[in-house]
Amino acid sequence: MKSNKNTNLILFHHRYTSSAVATVNHHRLLLLFIFLLSFFTLLVFSFSLFSSSLHSTTPTSNSLSSSSSSLSPPILAALLHYTSSTPPNTSMSFSELSAISTVINSKPPNCNLLVFGLSHESLLWRSINLKGRTVFVDDNPYAVSKFEQSNPGVEAYDVVFPTKLSQAGRLLRYYKTRPECGPVQNLLFSDCKLAINDLPNFVYEIDWDVILVDGPRGYAGYSPGRMAPIFTSAVLAKSKSSGKKTKKTDVFVREYGRRLERVYSNEFLCEENLVEVVGEIGHFVVAAERGEKQGNGFCRNLTKLSEQFTPVSGGSDED
């Protein structure tokens, strides 16, 4: 028997039609499109998260420049005022400025500061007490008007002081015999010749934390002198509405070394209330009078009637 050694190989070929080929290509393109769409969506989302986190943690250059360069108008005005002085100077010494500034800064943010007299330091006081209320009083209407125009928002008022420097000795003797010149009273209705009673009403209603007497002029007999501001400051301090805790007022008197300022300060602000003398600044801390302790005198320790005032150039001890 003969074996057949010729092996036949039969191959089966699958014939693709044109429609089948098109279907396969369509599926591939669809998968590729979905992949690319998902990739770009993920990329955009990741970039958005990074960008938002960057903006939330890092301020823009505009915000940095605005926050670092913004100064409140009063402080900017003070800086320009003092840096433009030729030469830069002040009529007060550094120690005198520091003594007053330290007390103002020690007060609550809503500190009430009353200043008698416009001076080279006026903008400084306003800037130091920026969050509080600062009121200026001066006898020169032109200076007050110019100060207000140059510094919008400032509170400054002109007043006619009722005294002359040449009357200092007579007024000191006069007040001791007049009941209307007591330490606790409503100055708005006062008949005392030493009282300033024509200021805006709110001045007499505020509890002043700090009072600075830096005016008016006091170098000639016809000038107003500082008798009325010192007396008025003492009454404002002693007439504060006091509750369980006694309220106190820091009163600074400029040129305390001059005879008039020293005598009147010791008479009305009282030597026992003098806490320090820095240069030409006398610093007094005056407590409000409690109802049961009110009396006719300003001081616990009675002072002598006065030093004798020598005649001052420009006037005599007149009525």
One Martini backbone bead per residue (centre of mass of N, CA, C, O) as a GRO file, in nm:
protein
  319
    1MET     BB    1   0.096   0.037   0.024
    2LYS     BB    2   0.054   0.356  -0.060
    3SER     BB    3   0.166   0.656   0.032
    4ASN     BB    4   0.074   0.993   0.068
    5LYS     BB    5   0.319   1.264   0.047
    6ASN     BB    6   0.114   1.482  -0.059
    7THR     BB    7   0.045   1.780   0.097
    8ASN     BB    8  -0.244   1.968   0.151
    9LEU     BB    9  -0.295   2.328   0.177
   10ILE     BB   10  -0.553   2.500   0.339
   11LEU     BB   11  -0.672   2.834   0.288
   12PHE     BB   12  -0.846   3.089   0.471
   13HIS     BB   13  -0.985   3.386   0.341
   14HIS     BB   14  -1.069   3.705   0.455
   15ARG     BB   15  -1.301   3.925   0.323
   16TYR     BB   16  -1.289   4.267   0.299
   17THR     BB   17  -1.484   4.517   0.309
   18SER     BB   18  -1.530   4.851   0.273
   19SER     BB   19  -1.723   4.887   0.522
   20ALA     BB   20  -1.540   4.761   0.741
   21VAL     BB   21  -1.298   4.950   0.716
   22ALA     BB   22  -1.452   5.211   0.793
   23THR     BB   23  -1.535   5.126   1.078
   24VAL     BB   24  -1.255   5.097   1.204
   25ASN     BB   25  -1.154   5.385   1.152
   26HIS     BB   26  -1.372   5.527   1.314
   27HIS     BB   27  -1.303   5.408   1.595
   28ARG     BB   28  -1.017   5.517   1.612
   29LEU     BB   29  -1.082   5.816   1.590
   30LEU     BB   30  -1.265   5.828   1.838
   31LEU     BB   31  -1.055   5.744   2.050
   32LEU     BB   32  -0.854   5.969   1.991
   33PHE     BB   33  -1.045   6.205   2.055
   34ILE     BB   34  -1.108   6.130   2.350
   35PHE     BB   35  -0.818   6.143   2.451
   36LEU     BB   36  -0.753   6.434   2.374
   37LEU     BB   37  -0.985   6.567   2.531
   38SER     BB   38  -0.906   6.463   2.813
   39PHE     BB   39  -0.623   6.585   2.825
   40PHE     BB   40  -0.697   6.887   2.784
   41THR     BB   41  -0.892   6.905   3.021
   42LEU     BB   42  -0.687   6.836   3.242
   43LEU     BB   43  -0.488   7.064   3.179
   44VAL     BB   44  -0.678   7.306   3.225
   45PHE     BB   45  -0.759   7.238   3.517
   46SER     BB   46  -0.475   7.245   3.640
   47PHE     BB   47  -0.412   7.540   3.563
   48SER     BB   48  -0.645   7.672   3.719
   49LEU     BB   49  -0.561   7.584   4.001
   50PHE     BB   50  -0.281   7.717   4.003
   51SER     BB   51  -0.370   8.009   3.944
   52SER     BB   52  -0.563   8.051   4.189
   53SER     BB   53  -0.351   7.993   4.411
   54LEU     BB   54  -0.156   8.218   4.329
   55HIS     BB   55  -0.359   8.460   4.369
   56SER     BB   56  -0.428   8.397   4.678
   57THR     BB   57  -0.107   8.426   4.783
   58THR     BB   58  -0.035   8.651   4.553
   59PRO     BB   59   0.000   8.964   4.503
   60THR     BB   60  -0.020   9.207   4.306
   61SER     BB   61   0.152   9.473   4.195
   62ASN     BB   62  -0.075   9.679   4.241
   63SER     BB   63  -0.140   9.605   4.537
   64LEU     BB   64   0.143   9.653   4.643
   65SER     BB   65   0.171   9.952   4.566
   66SER     BB   66  -0.088  10.057   4.714
   67SER     BB   67  -0.023   9.947   5.009
   68SER     BB   68   0.278  10.076   5.034
   69SER     BB   69   0.204  10.395   4.931
   70SER     BB   70  -0.019  10.459   5.129
   71LEU     BB   71  -0.124  10.772   5.269
   72SER     BB   72  -0.246  10.970   5.477
   73PRO     BB   73  -0.305  11.297   5.441
   74PRO     BB   74  -0.195  11.406   5.716
   75ILE     BB   75   0.085  11.265   5.700
   76LEU     BB   76   0.173  11.375   5.428
   77ALA     BB   77   0.156  11.675   5.508
   78ALA     BB   78   0.365  11.660   5.737
   79LEU     BB   79   0.606  11.565   5.573
   80LEU     BB   80   0.608  11.803   5.373
   81HIS     BB   81   0.635  12.029   5.581
   82TYR     BB   82   0.911  11.939   5.719
   83THR     BB   83   1.088  11.883   5.455
   84SER     BB   84   1.040  12.194   5.337
   85SER     BB   85   1.203  12.314   5.536
   86THR     BB   86   1.426  12.617   5.567
   87PRO     BB   87   1.537  12.461   5.759
   88PRO     BB   88   1.480  12.191   5.929
   89ASN     BB   89   1.238  12.271   6.184
   90THR     BB   90   1.164  12.362   6.532
   91SER     BB   91   1.042  12.527   6.819
   92MET     BB   92   1.092  12.253   6.939
   93SER     BB   93   1.224  12.018   7.109
   94PHE     BB   94   1.269  11.687   7.126
   95SER     BB   95   1.184  11.652   7.425
   96GLU     BB   96   0.918  11.810   7.404
   97LEU     BB   97   0.785  11.641   7.183
   98SER     BB   98   0.805  11.366   7.332
   99ALA     BB   99   0.633  11.432   7.581
  100ILE     BB  100   0.366  11.481   7.424
  101SER     BB  101   0.354  11.230   7.236
  102THR     BB  102   0.350  11.010   7.456
  103VAL     BB  103   0.077  11.087   7.578
  104ILE     BB  104  -0.099  11.063   7.328
  105ASN     BB  105  -0.022  10.757   7.271
  106SER     BB  106  -0.147  10.657   7.559
  107LYS     BB  107  -0.408  10.690   7.445
  108PRO     BB  108  -0.676  10.635   7.309
  109PRO     BB  109  -0.775  10.643   6.979
  110ASN     BB  110  -1.012  10.862   7.089
  111CYS     BB  111  -0.861  11.117   7.131
  112ASN     BB  112  -0.881  11.438   7.297
  113LEU     BB  113  -0.753  11.738   7.138
  114LEU     BB  114  -0.645  12.057   7.268
  115VAL     BB  115  -0.535  12.361   7.091
  116PHE     BB  116  -0.355  12.650   7.174
  117GLY     BB  117  -0.243  12.734   6.890
  118LEU     BB  118  -0.065  12.800   6.608
  119SER     BB  119   0.203  12.602   6.462
  120HIS     BB  120   0.466  12.413   6.349
  121GLU     BB  121   0.321  12.149   6.509
  122SER     BB  122   0.025  12.097   6.420
  123LEU     BB  123   0.053  11.852   6.221
  124LEU     BB  124   0.172  11.662   6.430
  125TRP     BB  125  -0.071  11.639   6.621
  126ARG     BB  126  -0.267  11.533   6.409
  127SER     BB  127  -0.104  11.274   6.332
  128ILE     BB  128  -0.080  11.140   6.611
  129ASN     BB  129  -0.416  11.192   6.631
  130LEU     BB  130  -0.568  11.050   6.386
  131LYS     BB  131  -0.805  10.874   6.549
  132GLY     BB  132  -0.883  11.133   6.665
  133ARG     BB  133  -0.946  11.458   6.818
  134THR     BB  134  -0.852  11.776   6.672
  135VAL     BB  135  -0.835  12.108   6.819
  136PHE     BB  136  -0.808  12.446   6.711
  137VAL     BB  137  -0.696  12.763   6.866
  138ASP     BB  138  -0.717  13.106   6.746
  139ASP     BB  139  -0.661  13.475   6.702
  140ASN     BB  140  -0.607  13.423   6.381
  141PRO     BB  141  -0.802  13.425   6.107
  142TYR     BB  142  -0.596  13.389   5.879
  143ALA     BB  143  -0.449  13.137   5.988
  144VAL     BB  144  -0.698  12.957   6.001
  145SER     BB  145  -0.780  12.971   5.702
  146LYS     BB  146  -0.513  12.865   5.583
  147PHE     BB  147  -0.508  12.596   5.737
  148GLU     BB  148  -0.773  12.485   5.619
  149GLN     BB  149  -0.697  12.501   5.314
  150SER     BB  150  -0.430  12.315   5.344
  151ASN     BB  151  -0.625  12.121   5.552
  152PRO     BB  152  -0.844  11.913   5.498
  153GLY     BB  153  -1.053  11.852   5.791
  154VAL     BB  154  -0.976  12.052   5.981
  155GLU     BB  155  -0.993  12.187   6.323
  156ALA     BB  156  -1.053  12.541   6.325
  157TYR     BB  157  -1.060  12.833   6.551
  158ASP     BB  158  -1.159  13.155   6.608
  159VAL     BB  159  -1.064  13.393   6.873
  160VAL     BB  160  -1.145  13.627   7.130
  161PHE     BB  161  -0.957  13.737   7.367
  162PRO     BB  162  -1.033  13.895   7.695
  163THR     BB  163  -0.722  13.978   7.707
  164LYS     BB  164  -0.427  14.129   7.857
  165LEU     BB  165  -0.112  14.125   7.963
  166SER     BB  166  -0.138  14.394   8.141
  167GLN     BB  167  -0.378  14.235   8.329
  168ALA     BB  168  -0.264  14.000   8.502
  169GLY     BB  169  -0.259  14.101   8.796
  170ARG     BB  170  -0.555  14.195   8.824
  171LEU     BB  171  -0.694  13.919   8.744
  172LEU     BB  172  -0.579  13.757   8.982
  173ARG     BB  173  -0.729  13.925   9.200
  174TYR     BB  174  -1.021  13.914   9.091
  175TYR     BB  175  -1.098  13.601   9.100
  176LYS     BB  176  -1.097  13.572   9.423
  177THR     BB  177  -1.385  13.758   9.434
  178ARG     BB  178  -1.528  13.558   9.219
  179PRO     BB  179  -1.771  13.315   9.182
  180GLU     BB  180  -1.758  13.289   8.854
  181CYS     BB  181  -1.440  13.165   8.901
  182GLY     BB  182  -1.474  12.876   8.928
  183PRO     BB  183  -1.374  12.535   8.863
  184VAL     BB  184  -1.695  12.467   8.841
  185GLN     BB  185  -1.839  12.508   8.513
  186ASN     BB  186  -2.016  12.678   8.254
  187LEU     BB  187  -1.850  12.845   8.013
  188LEU     BB  188  -2.078  12.936   7.818
  189PHE     BB  189  -2.204  13.114   8.090
  190SER     BB  190  -1.971  13.287   8.167
  191ASP     BB  191  -1.855  13.593   8.360
  192CYS     BB  192  -1.567  13.551   8.349
  193LYS     BB  193  -1.278  13.720   8.238
  194LEU     BB  194  -1.108  13.433   8.193
  195ALA     BB  195  -1.321  13.324   8.008
  196ILE     BB  196  -1.397  13.110   7.735
  197ASN     BB  197  -1.735  13.159   7.559
  198ASP     BB  198  -1.699  13.155   7.206
  199LEU     BB  199  -1.711  12.871   7.140
  200PRO     BB  200  -1.805  12.597   7.038
  201ASN     BB  201  -2.015  12.398   7.211
  202PHE     BB  202  -1.852  12.121   7.200
  203VAL     BB  203  -1.604  12.209   7.369
  204TYR     BB  204  -1.782  12.193   7.649
  205GLU     BB  205  -1.870  11.870   7.610
  206ILE     BB  206  -1.592  11.763   7.607
  207ASP     BB  207  -1.358  11.519   7.708
  208TRP     BB  208  -1.044  11.605   7.762
  209ASP     BB  209  -0.728  11.451   7.752
  210VAL     BB  210  -0.571  11.688   7.594
  211ILE     BB  211  -0.388  11.999   7.667
  212LEU     BB  212  -0.254  12.275   7.470
  213VAL     BB  213  -0.054  12.563   7.557
  214ASP     BB  214   0.052  12.769   7.255
  215GLY     BB  215  -0.144  13.012   7.322
  216PRO     BB  216  -0.102  13.309   7.268
  217ARG     BB  217   0.040  13.582   7.272
  218GLY     BB  218   0.320  13.693   7.528
  219TYR     BB  219   0.534  13.972   7.465
  220ALA     BB  220   0.306  14.198   7.512
  221GLY     BB  221   0.078  14.411   7.654
  222TYR     BB  222  -0.134  14.384   7.396
  223SER     BB  223  -0.138  14.100   7.425
  224PRO     BB  224  -0.332  13.839   7.541
  225GLY     BB  225  -0.219  13.597   7.643
  226ARG     BB  226  -0.248  13.291   7.875
  227MET     BB  227  -0.471  13.316   8.091
  228ALA     BB  228  -0.735  13.203   7.963
  229PRO     BB  229  -0.635  12.918   7.871
  230ILE     BB  230  -0.554  12.823   8.153
  231PHE     BB  231  -0.822  12.858   8.294
  232THR     BB  232  -0.995  12.693   8.092
  233SER     BB  233  -0.841  12.426   8.125
  234ALA     BB  234  -0.904  12.386   8.424
  235VAL     BB  235  -1.215  12.378   8.397
  236LEU     BB  236  -1.238  12.146   8.195
  237ALA     BB  237  -1.100  11.937   8.383
  238LYS     BB  238  -1.289  11.980   8.648
  239SER     BB  239  -1.578  11.951   8.470
  240LYS     BB  240  -1.590  11.670   8.442
  241SER     BB  241  -1.759  11.388   8.401
  242SER     BB  242  -1.796  11.188   8.692
  243GLY     BB  243  -1.771  10.885   8.821
  244LYS     BB  244  -1.623  10.641   8.983
  245LYS     BB  245  -1.395  10.748   8.800
  246THR     BB  246  -1.145  10.961   8.791
  247LYS     BB  247  -1.079  11.212   8.580
  248LYS     BB  248  -0.810  11.301   8.353
  249THR     BB  249  -0.584  11.577   8.256
  250ASP     BB  250  -0.353  11.671   8.019
  251VAL     BB  251  -0.144  11.962   8.074
  252PHE     BB  252   0.021  12.187   7.852
  253VAL     BB  253   0.280  12.443   7.900
  254ARG     BB  254   0.416  12.679   7.728
  255GLU     BB  255   0.657  12.863   7.866
  256TYR     BB  256   0.688  12.807   8.186
  257GLY     BB  257   0.937  13.001   8.251
  258ARG     BB  258   0.754  13.218   8.247
  259ARG     BB  259   0.594  13.407   8.469
  260LEU     BB  260   0.300  13.394   8.377
  261GLU     BB  261   0.278  13.088   8.320
  262ARG     BB  262   0.365  12.998   8.604
  263VAL     BB  263   0.156  13.145   8.782
  264TYR     BB  264  -0.108  13.046   8.642
  265SER     BB  265  -0.052  12.744   8.662
  266ASN     BB  266  -0.022  12.730   8.976
  267GLU     BB  267  -0.311  12.850   9.031
  268PHE     BB  268  -0.496  12.643   8.834
  269LEU     BB  269  -0.325  12.364   8.802
  270CYS     BB  270  -0.115  12.321   9.012
  271GLU     BB  271   0.164  12.210   9.174
  272GLU     BB  272   0.059  11.918   9.259
  273ASN     BB  273   0.016  11.856   8.926
  274LEU     BB  274   0.316  11.857   8.873
  275VAL     BB  275   0.519  11.616   8.694
  276GLU     BB  276   0.679  11.802   8.472
  277VAL     BB  277   0.985  11.947   8.324
  278VAL     BB  278   1.042  12.019   7.972
  279GLY     BB  279   1.207  12.265   7.941
  280GLU     BB  280   0.923  12.473   7.844
  281ILE     BB  281   0.747  12.235   7.970
  282GLY     BB  282   0.442  12.199   8.144
  283HIS     BB  283   0.317  11.913   8.333
  284PHE     BB  284  -0.024  11.835   8.391
  285VAL     BB  285  -0.248  11.655   8.624
  286VAL     BB  286  -0.601  11.681   8.612
  287ALA     BB  287  -0.868  11.641   8.820
  288ALA     BB  288  -1.178  11.584   8.867
  289GLU     BB  289  -1.449  11.697   9.036
  290ARG     BB  290  -1.616  11.591   9.286
  291GLY     BB  291  -1.912  11.673   9.414
  292GLU     BB  292  -1.817  11.658   9.729
  293LYS     BB  293  -1.532  11.843   9.651
  294GLN     BB  294  -1.635  12.103   9.585
  295GLY     BB  295  -1.500  12.435   9.531
  296ASN     BB  296  -1.341  12.753   9.505
  297GLY     BB  297  -1.079  12.612   9.468
  298PHE     BB  298  -0.813  12.473   9.272
  299CYS     BB  299  -0.636  12.405   9.527
  300ARG     BB  300  -0.518  12.252   9.804
  301ASN     BB  301  -0.271  12.434   9.791
  302LEU     BB  302  -0.227  12.735   9.889
  303THR     BB  303  -0.146  13.019   9.728
  304LYS     BB  304  -0.024  13.287   9.657
  305LEU     BB  305  -0.144  13.545   9.504
  306SER     BB  306   0.139  13.658   9.372
  307GLU     BB  307   0.343  13.768   9.165
  308GLN     BB  308   0.497  14.041   9.068
  309PHE     BB  309   0.412  14.241   8.805
  310THR     BB  310   0.577  14.382   8.571
  311PRO     BB  311   0.588  14.598   8.350
  312VAL     BB  312   0.485  14.589   8.016
  313SER     BB  313   0.543  14.628   7.707
  314GLY     BB  314   0.254  14.820   7.593
  315GLY     BB  315   0.160  14.844   7.906
  316SER     BB  316  -0.063  14.827   8.179
  317ASP     BB  317  -0.245  14.780   8.473
  318GLU     BB  318  -0.542  14.753   8.338
  319ASP     BB  319  -0.896  14.746   8.261
   0.00000   0.00000   0.00000
